[in-house]
Amino acid sequence: MIRVLLVENTRLVRGAFAALLSREDDIEVVAEAEGNGEVLARALSCRPNVVVIDVDSSEGEERAARGGELMARLPECRVLLVMASTTPERLRRLLGLHAADVICTNAPADRLVHGVRKLVRGQRFIDPEFALVALDAGDHRAAVTVRGDGA
């Protein structure tokens, strides 16, 4: 069973995330938290596999940093950051905190479930919309060289 902790200020959104995830046979929402002060204590007490954190609030950057702290204290726990939009700089900063997985609030509902499952399997999850933001900020003109040994 995948154990999930939800961190979101808005009760309606937090409830919607909980309802969506709880429909799955292999996912259990073990706790919910509203603010930063609750996150670490809840995570340490319920030992989730994944913590889903909304970083769009005024506390967003601090919450993202908490995600990194969570991963240091609970190495088996993965963090999925939820946000509406981002810039390449913010995306790099968030991924640099090693709370390395992000999803867009405009994503289809099943993408949240898919992301949670990927994290538990030890894989990275970056929402395709945010991957495009990162790619658009990069230099697409870099040449790709394919080497062959002639065999």
C-alpha angles and dihedrals in degrees: 000000000000111000116211133191115199121209113190132134096216114076093205093054092041089051092049091051090048093049092048095049095041091059088071118090093219099045128077125183100220098178145359129211131192104194143023095262092064101045104081095039092049092046093049091050100044100031098215123197090217133023115201109204127187107217098180095091126090086265092054101113091044089049091051089052088050087056089060091047090049091054090050093051095038106030092179090059121090125203127220114194117208120205139154098227141346145192124233089252094052092045091052090047093050094045088047089061087066090239076118106175127081139180132187120237087226092061120114111269094248090059090070090055091046092050093050091051093048092052092052089052088056095253128131121249122200116166110246090236090059093042087059090051089055093046093047089055092052132077107268092185094075108123120238113218120202113201123204131180094218093246 
